[in-house]
Structures are given as structure tokens and as C-alpha cells.
Amino acid sequence: MSRTSGELPTSVEDMTPNQRARRHRVIEAALAMITEGGVEDVQMRALAERSGVALGTVYRYFSSRDHVVAAALVEWASELDRHLARRPAEGLGTAERLQSVLRAGVRAFQRSPEFAEAMILAGSSDDPHAWACYQQMGQGVQSVLRKAIDGELTDDEQSKVLVVVNAVWYTALVSWVHGRITIDQVHVQLDAACEVALGWRERQPSP
């Protein structure tokens, strides 16, 4: 079974409370399946059976398996964002604060590598609804990272720093997921990205 060409999934904003509850059950089932067996275990029919939501209804809420996986990633990442936002960073320089937050984020993926796989799937999917979820997740992460470097950089400087750091973070996690580098090497690459992007500011003489 597949979604009719051109048919859009129902917007969450347009759902009734009961529909939202059913949609959430599907996401919870996806989270459990990703945790237990990885992204490959997530299949629409299995999701319907596990969540107790009719398969046709699942397709009204989600355009594809990629969309469900990406929505589950958003749910997982929302807890990650809350955790990172609570972390103290007293007495550290700007680059060190950013490194501290990134290290905590990498450790979260290390504990749950299946969600690193989910992130890669969502970020490379050709389903626009999965991509929209990936962007939503990214906005939450960017908000946390901006707070780590806020106060000393302009908005434009923050954006440039995060372009560099995000590119290194994504590339390093992809390499780690595929077994090309170790998690320690992920940390080394991110530390280096922070030092290159922010080290110049740390070395500037005081006015």
C-alpha cells in the first residue's frame, strides 16, 4: 500500500485531539522499533500493527516510512535539546562552551547510534515531509548551539560558525555510523572545527 500520488498527509495543526493521539502512538511505536532493531526494522505495516492504528490511517498521517522515522527523530531530539540546554558551562571560553555542548550531543548519539542512522536517513531522504522533520530537528539543535556561543558574537558571526560546525558534525557522524572513524575521532574533528571557527576570537587582545 502506498500514498496516492500528489496526496498530502494530514497536517498536525488540522488534526483533532484523537487524531493527534493516534499519530503519537505511531511515533511511539517507531521510537521503540528504532531503539530495538534500528531504522531498517521500521515498516509501515509493522508500525500499524504495533501502534494499533489502521494502516490506511498511518498513511493519512505519514507520507512514507522515511517520514515516520524523521518524525520519531524529532521526538527523540526534543529530549536531547532539553538535556543539552540544562548543561552548565561556567568559566569556559566561547570555543570551549561550544565543544562542551557538542561533546554531550555526540555522547547521546553514541548511546543511541540507531538515531544517528535515523538522522542520516532523514537528511538524505527525497521525501519532502521527512526533510521538513529533519529541518525541524535542526532548528532545535541550532537554538541550543547558539546559546552556547551567545553574548560575544553577532548573529552573522554565529551563523557562520554554525555552518562550519554543522558540516563537520554531520560528516563525522556519517563516517562513524559507517565504521570509518571512531567516536574519539568524531570528538577530535568537532573540537578542531570549534577551534578553527572560534579560536581567532579567543586570541584577540583585550581592548
CYANA upper distance limits for C-alpha pairs under 8 A (distance plus 0.5 A):
  2 SER  CA     59 TYR  CA      7.92
  2 SER  CA     64 SER  CA      8.32
  3 ARG  CA      7 GLU  CA      7.30
  3 ARG  CA     59 TYR  CA      6.82
  3 ARG  CA     60 ARG  CA      8.45
  3 ARG  CA     63 SER  CA      6.86
  3 ARG  CA     64 SER  CA      8.22
  8 LEU  CA     60 ARG  CA      8.39
  8 LEU  CA     63 SER  CA      7.58
  9 PRO  CA     59 TYR  CA      7.67
  9 PRO  CA     60 ARG  CA      5.58
  9 PRO  CA     61 TYR  CA      5.52
  9 PRO  CA     62 PHE  CA      6.08
  9 PRO  CA     63 SER  CA      6.27
 10 THR  CA     14 ASP  CA      7.38
 10 THR  CA     15 MET  CA      7.60
 10 THR  CA     60 ARG  CA      6.46
 10 THR  CA     61 TYR  CA      5.91
 10 THR  CA     62 PHE  CA      8.36
 11 SER  CA     15 MET  CA      7.12
 11 SER  CA     61 TYR  CA      8.10
 12 VAL  CA     20 ARG  CA      7.36
 15 MET  CA     19 GLN  CA      6.04
 15 MET  CA     20 ARG  CA      6.49
 16 THR  CA     20 ARG  CA      6.74
 17 PRO  CA     21 ALA  CA      6.68
 18 ASN  CA     22 ARG  CA      6.79
 19 GLN  CA     23 ARG  CA      6.61
 20 ARG  CA     24 HIS  CA      6.56
 21 ALA  CA     25 ARG  CA      6.81
 22 ARG  CA     26 VAL  CA      7.02
 22 ARG  CA     53 VAL  CA      7.09
 23 ARG  CA     27 ILE  CA      6.98
 23 ARG  CA     58 VAL  CA      7.90
 23 ARG  CA     61 TYR  CA      7.05
 24 HIS  CA     28 GLU  CA      6.60
 25 ARG  CA     29 ALA  CA      6.64
 25 ARG  CA     51 SER  CA      5.98
 25 ARG  CA     52 GLY  CA      8.48
 25 ARG  CA     53 VAL  CA      8.27
 26 VAL  CA     30 ALA  CA      6.71
 26 VAL  CA     47 LEU  CA      6.87
 26 VAL  CA     48 ALA  CA      7.62
 26 VAL  CA     51 SER  CA      5.80
 26 VAL  CA     53 VAL  CA      7.66
 26 VAL  CA     58 VAL  CA      7.82
 26 VAL  CA     68 VAL  CA      8.45
 27 ILE  CA     31 LEU  CA      6.64
 27 ILE  CA     68 VAL  CA      7.21
 27 ILE  CA     71 ALA  CA      7.31
 27 ILE  CA     72 ALA  CA      5.83
 27 ILE  CA     75 GLU  CA      8.49
 28 GLU  CA     32 ALA  CA      6.75
 28 GLU  CA     51 SER  CA      8.21
 28 GLU  CA     72 ALA  CA      7.83
 29 ALA  CA     33 MET  CA      6.66
 29 ALA  CA     47 LEU  CA      6.68
 29 ALA  CA     50 ARG  CA      6.64
 29 ALA  CA     51 SER  CA      6.08
 30 ALA  CA     34 ILE  CA      6.51
 30 ALA  CA     42 VAL  CA      6.86
 30 ALA  CA     47 LEU  CA      7.07
 30 ALA  CA     68 VAL  CA      7.53
 30 ALA  CA     69 VAL  CA      7.15
 30 ALA  CA     72 ALA  CA      6.76
 31 LEU  CA     35 THR  CA      6.61
 31 LEU  CA     72 ALA  CA      6.19
 31 LEU  CA     73 LEU  CA      8.37
 31 LEU  CA     76 TRP  CA      8.24
 32 ALA  CA     36 GLU  CA      6.55
 33 MET  CA     37 GLY  CA      6.32
 33 MET  CA     38 GLY  CA      7.17
 33 MET  CA     39 VAL  CA      8.09
 33 MET  CA     41 ASP  CA      6.78
 33 MET  CA     42 VAL  CA      6.65
 34 ILE  CA     38 GLY  CA      4.68
 34 ILE  CA     39 VAL  CA      5.61
 34 ILE  CA     40 GLU  CA      8.36
 34 ILE  CA     41 ASP  CA      7.25
 34 ILE  CA     42 VAL  CA      7.19
 34 ILE  CA    114 GLU  CA      6.88
 34 ILE  CA    115 PHE  CA      7.92
 35 THR  CA    112 SER  CA      7.91
 35 THR  CA    114 GLU  CA      7.02
 35 THR  CA    115 PHE  CA      8.42
 37 GLY  CA     41 ASP  CA      6.20
 38 GLY  CA     42 VAL  CA      8.05
 38 GLY  CA    114 GLU  CA      5.70
 38 GLY  CA    115 PHE  CA      8.48
 38 GLY  CA    117 GLU  CA      8.33
 39 VAL  CA     69 VAL  CA      7.78
 39 VAL  CA    114 GLU  CA      7.17
 39 VAL  CA    117 GLU  CA      7.33
 39 VAL  CA    118 ALA  CA      6.66
 42 VAL  CA     46 ALA  CA      7.58
 42 VAL  CA     47 LEU  CA      7.32
 42 VAL  CA     65 ARG  CA      7.51
 42 VAL  CA     69 VAL  CA      8.00
 43 GLN  CA     47 LEU  CA      6.57
 43 GLN  CA     65 ARG  CA      6.81
 44 MET  CA     48 ALA  CA      6.72
 44 MET  CA     55 LEU  CA      7.62
 44 MET  CA     58 VAL  CA      8.03
 44 MET  CA     64 SER  CA      8.27
 44 MET  CA     65 ARG  CA      6.66
 45 ARG  CA     49 GLU  CA      6.83
 45 ARG  CA     55 LEU  CA      6.68
 46 ALA  CA     50 ARG  CA      6.57
 47 LEU  CA     51 SER  CA      6.39
 48 ALA  CA     52 GLY  CA      6.24
 48 ALA  CA     53 VAL  CA      5.51
 48 ALA  CA     54 ALA  CA      6.16
 48 ALA  CA     55 LEU  CA      5.64
 48 ALA  CA     58 VAL  CA      7.13
 49 GLU  CA     53 VAL  CA      7.37
 49 GLU  CA     54 ALA  CA      8.15
 49 GLU  CA     55 LEU  CA      8.46
 53 VAL  CA     57 THR  CA      7.09
 53 VAL  CA     58 VAL  CA      7.08
 54 ALA  CA     58 VAL  CA      6.83
 55 LEU  CA     59 TYR  CA      6.94
 56 GLY  CA     60 ARG  CA      6.94
 57 THR  CA     61 TYR  CA      7.04
 58 VAL  CA     62 PHE  CA      6.55
 59 TYR  CA     63 SER  CA      6.38
 59 TYR  CA     64 SER  CA      7.73
 62 PHE  CA     67 HIS  CA      6.36
 62 PHE  CA     68 VAL  CA      6.55
 63 SER  CA     67 HIS  CA      6.55
 63 SER  CA     68 VAL  CA      8.43
 63 SER  CA    127 ASP  CA      8.35
 63 SER  CA    129 HIS  CA      7.63
 64 SER  CA     68 VAL  CA      7.09
 64 SER  CA    127 ASP  CA      8.04
 65 ARG  CA     69 VAL  CA      6.71
 66 ASP  CA     70 ALA  CA      6.54
 66 ASP  CA    121 LEU  CA      7.59
 66 ASP  CA    122 ALA  CA      6.91
 66 ASP  CA    125 SER  CA      7.27
 66 ASP  CA    127 ASP  CA      7.49
 66 ASP  CA    130 ALA  CA      6.25
 67 HIS  CA     71 ALA  CA      6.62
 67 HIS  CA    122 ALA  CA      8.12
 67 HIS  CA    127 ASP  CA      7.52
 67 HIS  CA    129 HIS  CA      6.29
 67 HIS  CA    130 ALA  CA      4.69
 67 HIS  CA    131 TRP  CA      8.48
 67 HIS  CA    133 CYS  CA      8.07
 68 VAL  CA     72 ALA  CA      6.67
 68 VAL  CA    130 ALA  CA      8.04
 69 VAL  CA     73 LEU  CA      6.68
 69 VAL  CA    118 ALA  CA      6.86
 69 VAL  CA    122 ALA  CA      7.73
 69 VAL  CA    130 ALA  CA      8.26
 70 ALA  CA     74 VAL  CA      6.84
 70 ALA  CA    118 ALA  CA      7.27
 70 ALA  CA    119 MET  CA      7.73
 70 ALA  CA    121 LEU  CA      8.33
 70 ALA  CA    122 ALA  CA      5.78
 70 ALA  CA    130 ALA  CA      5.80
 70 ALA  CA    131 TRP  CA      8.21
 70 ALA  CA    133 CYS  CA      6.09
 70 ALA  CA    134 TYR  CA      6.74
 71 ALA  CA     75 GLU  CA      6.97
 71 ALA  CA    130 ALA  CA      7.79
 71 ALA  CA    133 CYS  CA      6.37
 72 ALA  CA     76 TRP  CA      6.76
 73 LEU  CA     77 ALA  CA      6.43
 73 LEU  CA    115 PHE  CA      7.22
 73 LEU  CA    118 ALA  CA      7.01
 73 LEU  CA    119 MET  CA      7.31
 73 LEU  CA    134 TYR  CA      8.42
 73 LEU  CA    137 MET  CA      7.98
 74 VAL  CA     78 SER  CA      6.61
 74 VAL  CA    133 CYS  CA      7.00
 74 VAL  CA    134 TYR  CA      7.79
 74 VAL  CA    136 GLN  CA      7.58
 74 VAL  CA    137 MET  CA      5.66
 75 GLU  CA     79 GLU  CA      7.64
 76 TRP  CA     80 LEU  CA      7.19
 77 ALA  CA     81 ASP  CA      6.55
 77 ALA  CA    137 MET  CA      6.97
 77 ALA  CA    140 GLY  CA      8.48
 77 ALA  CA    141 VAL  CA      8.48
 78 SER  CA     82 ARG  CA      6.94
 78 SER  CA    137 MET  CA      8.09
 78 SER  CA    140 GLY  CA      7.78
 79 GLU  CA     83 HIS  CA      6.76
 80 LEU  CA     84 LEU  CA      6.67
 80 LEU  CA    105 GLY  CA      7.96
 80 LEU  CA    108 ALA  CA      7.95
 81 ASP  CA     85 ALA  CA      6.52
 81 ASP  CA    140 GLY  CA      7.04
 81 ASP  CA    141 VAL  CA      6.72
 81 ASP  CA    144 VAL  CA      7.13
 82 ARG  CA     86 ARG  CA      6.94
 83 HIS  CA     87 ARG  CA      7.35
 84 LEU  CA    101 VAL  CA      6.88
 84 LEU  CA    104 ALA  CA      7.45
 84 LEU  CA    105 GLY  CA      7.72
 84 LEU  CA    144 VAL  CA      7.48
 85 ALA  CA    144 VAL  CA      6.42
 87 ARG  CA    101 VAL  CA      8.15
 89 ALA  CA     97 ARG  CA      6.38
 89 ALA  CA    100 SER  CA      8.10
 89 ALA  CA    148 ALA  CA      8.48
 92 LEU  CA     96 GLU  CA      6.16
 92 LEU  CA     97 ARG  CA      6.26
 93 GLY  CA     97 ARG  CA      6.61
 93 GLY  CA    202 GLU  CA      7.74
 94 THR  CA     98 LEU  CA      6.89
 94 THR  CA    148 ALA  CA      7.76
 94 THR  CA    149 ILE  CA      6.04
 94 THR  CA    152 GLU  CA      8.39
 94 THR  CA    198 LEU  CA      7.66
 94 THR  CA    202 GLU  CA      8.00
 95 ALA  CA     99 GLN  CA      6.61
 95 ALA  CA    149 ILE  CA      8.11
 95 ALA  CA    194 CYS  CA      6.05
 95 ALA  CA    195 GLU  CA      6.60
 95 ALA  CA    198 LEU  CA      6.05
 95 ALA  CA    199 GLY  CA      7.09
 95 ALA  CA    202 GLU  CA      8.28
 96 GLU  CA    100 SER  CA      6.56
 96 GLU  CA    194 CYS  CA      8.41
 97 ARG  CA    101 VAL  CA      6.93
 97 ARG  CA    148 ALA  CA      6.17
 97 ARG  CA    149 ILE  CA      7.50
 98 LEU  CA    102 LEU  CA      6.67
 98 LEU  CA    145 LEU  CA      7.17
 98 LEU  CA    148 ALA  CA      5.97
 98 LEU  CA    149 ILE  CA      6.93
 98 LEU  CA    194 CYS  CA      7.48
 99 GLN  CA    103 ARG  CA      6.50
 99 GLN  CA    190 LEU  CA      7.65
 99 GLN  CA    191 ASP  CA      6.32
 99 GLN  CA    194 CYS  CA      7.00
100 SER  CA    104 ALA  CA      6.88
101 VAL  CA    105 GLY  CA      6.79
101 VAL  CA    145 LEU  CA      7.63
101 VAL  CA    148 ALA  CA      7.78
102 LEU  CA    106 VAL  CA      6.64
102 LEU  CA    145 LEU  CA      8.49
102 LEU  CA    190 LEU  CA      7.94
103 ARG  CA    107 ARG  CA      6.67
103 ARG  CA    187 HIS  CA      7.01
104 ALA  CA    108 ALA  CA      6.89
105 GLY  CA    109 PHE  CA      7.12
106 VAL  CA    110 GLN  CA      6.61
106 VAL  CA    186 VAL  CA      8.47
106 VAL  CA    187 HIS  CA      8.13
107 ARG  CA    111 ARG  CA      6.68
108 ALA  CA    112 SER  CA      6.78
109 PHE  CA    113 PRO  CA      5.55
109 PHE  CA    114 GLU  CA      8.32
109 PHE  CA    115 PHE  CA      7.04
109 PHE  CA    116 ALA  CA      6.35
110 GLN  CA    183 ILE  CA      7.96
112 SER  CA    116 ALA  CA      7.86
113 PRO  CA    117 GLU  CA      7.14
113 PRO  CA    177 VAL  CA      7.86
114 GLU  CA    118 ALA  CA      6.84
115 PHE  CA    119 MET  CA      6.56
116 ALA  CA    120 ILE  CA      6.83
116 ALA  CA    173 LEU  CA      7.52
116 ALA  CA    174 VAL  CA      8.38
116 ALA  CA    177 VAL  CA      7.57
117 GLU  CA    121 LEU  CA      6.69
117 GLU  CA    177 VAL  CA      7.32
118 ALA  CA    122 ALA  CA      6.61
119 MET  CA    123 GLY  CA      6.49
119 MET  CA    134 TYR  CA      7.75
120 ILE  CA    124 SER  CA      6.62
120 ILE  CA    174 VAL  CA      7.43
121 LEU  CA    125 SER  CA      6.31
122 ALA  CA    130 ALA  CA      6.06
122 ALA  CA    131 TRP  CA      6.46
122 ALA  CA    133 CYS  CA      8.08
122 ALA  CA    134 TYR  CA      6.20
123 GLY  CA    130 ALA  CA      8.33
123 GLY  CA    131 TRP  CA      6.64
123 GLY  CA    134 TYR  CA      6.44
124 SER  CA    131 TRP  CA      8.27
125 SER  CA    130 ALA  CA      7.06
125 SER  CA    131 TRP  CA      7.04
126 ASP  CA    130 ALA  CA      8.30
126 ASP  CA    131 TRP  CA      7.92
127 ASP  CA    131 TRP  CA      6.84
128 PRO  CA    132 ALA  CA      6.56
129 HIS  CA    133 CYS  CA      6.90
130 ALA  CA    134 TYR  CA      6.77
131 TRP  CA    135 GLN  CA      6.71
132 ALA  CA    136 GLN  CA      6.69
133 CYS  CA    137 MET  CA      6.70
134 TYR  CA    138 GLY  CA      6.67
135 GLN  CA    139 GLN  CA      6.68
136 GLN  CA    140 GLY  CA      7.18
137 MET  CA    141 VAL  CA      6.99
138 GLY  CA    142 GLN  CA      6.48
139 GLN  CA    143 SER  CA      6.67
140 GLY  CA    144 VAL  CA      7.14
141 VAL  CA    145 LEU  CA      6.80
142 GLN  CA    146 ARG  CA      6.46
142 GLN  CA    162 LEU  CA      8.21
143 SER  CA    147 LYS  CA      6.91
144 VAL  CA    148 ALA  CA      7.16
145 LEU  CA    149 ILE  CA      7.32
145 LEU  CA    162 LEU  CA      8.33
146 ARG  CA    150 ASP  CA      6.24
146 ARG  CA    158 GLN  CA      7.21
149 ILE  CA    153 LEU  CA      7.47
149 ILE  CA    158 GLN  CA      7.66
150 ASP  CA    158 GLN  CA      8.21
153 LEU  CA    157 GLU  CA      6.19
153 LEU  CA    158 GLN  CA      6.51
154 THR  CA    158 GLN  CA      6.68
155 ASP  CA    159 SER  CA      6.71
156 ASP  CA    160 LYS  CA      6.85
157 GLU  CA    161 VAL  CA      6.72
158 GLN  CA    162 LEU  CA      6.68
159 SER  CA    163 VAL  CA      6.70
160 LYS  CA    164 VAL  CA      7.16
161 VAL  CA    165 VAL  CA      6.79
161 VAL  CA    194 CYS  CA      8.39
161 VAL  CA    197 ALA  CA      6.03
161 VAL  CA    198 LEU  CA      7.71
162 LEU  CA    166 ASN  CA      6.14
163 VAL  CA    167 ALA  CA      6.73
164 VAL  CA    168 VAL  CA      6.94
164 VAL  CA    193 ALA  CA      7.41
164 VAL  CA    197 ALA  CA      7.57
165 VAL  CA    169 TRP  CA      6.51
165 VAL  CA    190 LEU  CA      7.41
165 VAL  CA    193 ALA  CA      6.32
165 VAL  CA    194 CYS  CA      7.14
165 VAL  CA    197 ALA  CA      8.29
166 ASN  CA    170 TYR  CA      6.57
167 ALA  CA    171 THR  CA      6.64
168 VAL  CA    172 ALA  CA      6.35
168 VAL  CA    189 GLN  CA      7.57
168 VAL  CA    190 LEU  CA      6.98
168 VAL  CA    193 ALA  CA      7.42
169 TRP  CA    173 LEU  CA      6.60
169 TRP  CA    186 VAL  CA      8.20
169 TRP  CA    190 LEU  CA      6.89
170 TYR  CA    174 VAL  CA      6.68
171 THR  CA    175 SER  CA      6.76
172 ALA  CA    176 TRP  CA      6.63
172 ALA  CA    181 ILE  CA      8.32
172 ALA  CA    186 VAL  CA      5.98
172 ALA  CA    189 GLN  CA      7.78
173 LEU  CA    177 VAL  CA      6.54
173 LEU  CA    186 VAL  CA      7.42
174 VAL  CA    178 HIS  CA      6.82
175 SER  CA    179 GLY  CA      6.78
175 SER  CA    180 ARG  CA      5.59
175 SER  CA    181 ILE  CA      6.37
176 TRP  CA    180 ARG  CA      6.17
176 TRP  CA    181 ILE  CA      5.51
176 TRP  CA    182 THR  CA      6.45
176 TRP  CA    183 ILE  CA      7.01
176 TRP  CA    186 VAL  CA      7.74
181 ILE  CA    185 GLN  CA      6.61
181 ILE  CA    186 VAL  CA      7.72
182 THR  CA    186 VAL  CA      7.05
183 ILE  CA    187 HIS  CA      7.02
184 ASP  CA    188 VAL  CA      6.81
185 GLN  CA    189 GLN  CA      6.61
186 VAL  CA    190 LEU  CA      6.75
187 HIS  CA    191 ASP  CA      6.49
188 VAL  CA    192 ALA  CA      6.65
189 GLN  CA    193 ALA  CA      6.70
190 LEU  CA    194 CYS  CA      6.75
191 ASP  CA    195 GLU  CA      6.74
192 ALA  CA    196 VAL  CA      6.58
193 ALA  CA    197 ALA  CA      6.47
194 CYS  CA    198 LEU  CA      6.21
194 CYS  CA    199 GLY  CA      7.69
195 GLU  CA    199 GLY  CA      5.01
195 GLU  CA    200 TRP  CA      8.38
196 VAL  CA    200 TRP  CA      7.76
198 LEU  CA    202 GLU  CA      7.32
199 GLY  CA    203 ARG  CA      6.93
200 TRP  CA    204 GLN  CA      7.01
